[in-house]
Amino acid sequence: IHYQRDSGFKSLIKNMKAVADSDYPVPAALSPVLRNYQKTGYRWLKTMETAGFGGILADDMGLGKTLQVISLLLSEQESAKAGEREWHRSLIVCPASLVYNWQKEISRFAPQIKTTLVTGLATERQRIVRHTKEGEVLITSYDLLKRDVELYRDMVFAIQVIDEAQYIK
């Protein structure tokens, strides 16, 4: 097998190896809040997102994974507002016990991000999803996502977050 590594591939590999030195600026509103290792985590998430890959942020409990993801969501919103990319919704799926916590943390650290909880009875969830707009962050639980999968089938999401991923099974 013979293959040629072009400059794009080499750049991708270099960026993945040197995440801490990447050129992705931390959103200004969160730069004073994030610790250095969280900034590195954000840059890793941004590198993966820019390359079109997914990733698992598996820091230990209490190290601020939620804040790193909020930084990524804020960066996505800022890029869309600047016209650097299209507006799309984002989706956070988590255990039911964390749905309100995600909304609280986003409103605390990035109040400019519009969050929408997809909760309630089936007819109410259907109405909520149908009336969401590009740029919003939808937050729902695993159980409700499983019930409502058809509502999301044709939607495009900029960022999809699977919190407490062990629940995905």
C-alpha positions as CSV (number, residue, x, y, z in Angstrom):
1,I,0.0,0.0,0.0
2,H,1.3,3.4,-1.0
3,Y,-0.1,6.6,0.3
4,Q,0.7,10.3,0.1
5,R,0.3,12.6,3.2
6,D,-0.7,16.0,1.9
7,S,-0.2,19.2,3.8
8,G,-3.8,19.2,5.1
9,F,-3.2,15.8,6.7
10,K,0.1,16.8,8.2
11,S,-1.4,20.0,9.6
12,L,-4.3,18.0,11.2
13,I,-1.8,15.6,12.9
14,K,0.4,18.5,14.0
15,N,-2.6,20.3,15.5
16,M,-3.7,17.2,17.4
17,K,-0.3,16.7,18.8
18,A,0.2,20.3,19.9
19,V,-3.3,21.2,21.2
20,A,-2.0,23.4,24.0
21,D,-0.2,25.6,21.4
22,S,-3.2,25.7,19.0
23,D,-4.4,29.0,17.6
24,Y,-8.0,28.6,18.9
25,P,-8.6,31.6,21.2
26,V,-10.7,30.9,24.3
27,P,-13.9,32.9,24.2
28,A,-13.0,36.3,25.9
29,A,-15.9,36.0,28.4
30,L,-14.6,32.7,29.8
31,S,-10.8,33.2,29.5
32,P,-10.5,34.7,33.0
33,V,-12.6,31.9,34.4
34,L,-10.9,28.8,32.9
35,R,-7.9,27.2,34.4
36,N,-5.0,26.4,32.1
37,Y,-5.8,22.7,31.9
38,Q,-9.4,23.7,31.0
39,K,-8.2,25.9,28.3
40,T,-6.2,23.0,26.9
41,G,-9.3,20.8,27.1
42,Y,-11.3,23.5,25.2
43,R,-8.6,23.7,22.5
44,W,-8.7,19.9,22.2
45,L,-12.5,20.0,21.8
46,K,-12.2,22.8,19.2
47,T,-9.5,20.9,17.3
48,M,-11.6,17.8,17.1
49,E,-14.7,19.9,16.1
50,T,-12.9,21.8,13.4
51,A,-11.5,18.5,12.0
52,G,-15.0,17.1,11.9
53,F,-14.3,14.5,14.6
54,G,-16.0,13.6,17.8
55,G,-14.2,13.1,21.0
56,I,-14.6,11.9,24.6
57,L,-13.6,14.5,27.3
58,A,-12.8,12.1,30.1
59,D,-11.4,14.3,32.8
60,D,-11.9,13.2,36.4
61,M,-15.1,14.4,38.2
62,G,-14.9,17.9,39.4
63,L,-12.4,19.2,36.9
64,G,-14.8,21.3,34.9
65,K,-15.8,19.3,31.9
66,T,-19.1,21.2,31.7
67,L,-17.3,24.6,31.6
68,Q,-15.0,23.3,28.8
69,V,-18.1,22.3,26.8
70,I,-19.8,25.7,27.5
71,S,-16.6,27.3,26.1
72,L,-17.0,25.3,22.9
73,L,-20.7,26.2,22.6
74,L,-19.9,29.9,23.1
75,S,-17.1,29.7,20.5
76,E,-19.6,28.1,18.1
77,Q,-22.1,30.9,18.7
78,E,-19.4,33.6,18.3
79,S,-18.2,32.0,15.0
80,A,-21.8,31.9,13.7
81,K,-22.4,35.6,14.7
82,A,-19.2,36.6,12.9
83,G,-20.4,34.9,9.7
84,E,-17.6,32.3,9.9
85,R,-20.0,29.4,9.8
86,E,-23.7,28.6,9.5
87,W,-26.0,28.9,12.5
88,H,-27.1,25.5,13.8
89,R,-28.7,24.3,17.0
90,S,-26.7,22.3,19.4
91,L,-27.9,19.3,21.5
92,I,-27.1,18.3,25.0
93,V,-28.3,14.9,26.1
94,C,-27.9,14.0,29.8
95,P,-29.5,12.1,32.6
96,A,-32.8,13.6,33.7
97,S,-31.3,14.7,37.0
98,L,-28.8,17.0,35.1
99,V,-31.1,18.7,32.6
100,Y,-31.7,21.8,34.8
101,N,-28.1,21.8,36.0
102,W,-26.9,22.2,32.4
103,Q,-29.3,25.1,31.9
104,K,-28.2,26.7,35.1
105,E,-24.5,26.4,34.3
106,I,-24.9,27.8,30.8
107,S,-26.9,30.8,32.1
108,R,-24.2,31.4,34.8
109,F,-21.1,31.2,32.5
110,A,-22.5,32.2,29.1
111,P,-25.9,33.9,29.5
112,Q,-25.8,35.0,25.9
113,I,-26.4,31.4,24.9
114,K,-30.1,30.7,24.5
115,T,-31.0,27.3,26.0
116,T,-34.3,25.4,25.6
117,L,-35.3,22.5,27.8
118,V,-37.0,19.8,25.9
119,T,-39.1,18.4,28.8
120,G,-42.8,17.9,29.7
121,L,-45.5,15.8,28.0
122,A,-45.0,14.4,24.5
123,T,-47.2,17.1,22.8
124,E,-45.3,19.9,24.7
125,R,-41.9,18.5,23.7
126,Q,-43.1,18.3,20.1
127,R,-44.1,21.9,20.2
128,I,-40.9,23.0,21.9
129,V,-38.7,21.2,19.3
130,R,-40.7,22.4,16.4
131,H,-40.4,26.1,17.5
132,T,-36.7,26.1,18.3
133,K,-34.4,28.3,16.2
134,E,-30.9,28.0,14.8
135,G,-28.3,28.8,17.4
136,E,-30.3,27.5,20.4
137,V,-28.9,24.8,22.6
138,L,-31.5,22.1,23.2
139,I,-31.2,20.2,26.5
140,T,-33.0,16.9,27.0
141,S,-32.6,13.6,28.8
142,Y,-31.7,10.1,27.4
143,D,-35.2,8.8,28.0
144,L,-36.9,11.7,26.3
145,L,-34.5,11.6,23.4
146,K,-35.3,7.9,22.9
147,R,-39.0,8.7,22.8
148,D,-38.7,11.7,20.6
149,V,-36.0,10.5,18.2
150,E,-38.3,11.3,15.2
151,L,-38.5,14.9,16.2
152,Y,-34.7,15.3,15.8
153,R,-34.2,13.1,12.7
154,D,-33.9,15.9,10.1
155,M,-32.2,18.4,12.4
156,V,-28.6,19.5,11.9
157,F,-26.6,20.1,15.1
158,A,-23.4,22.1,15.3
159,I,-22.4,20.4,18.5
160,Q,-23.8,17.3,20.2
161,V,-22.9,16.6,23.8
162,I,-23.5,13.3,25.4
163,D,-23.1,13.8,29.2
164,E,-22.5,10.8,31.4
165,A,-21.9,8.7,28.2
166,Q,-22.3,5.4,30.1
167,Y,-26.1,6.0,29.9
168,I,-26.0,5.9,26.1
169,K,-26.1,2.1,26.1
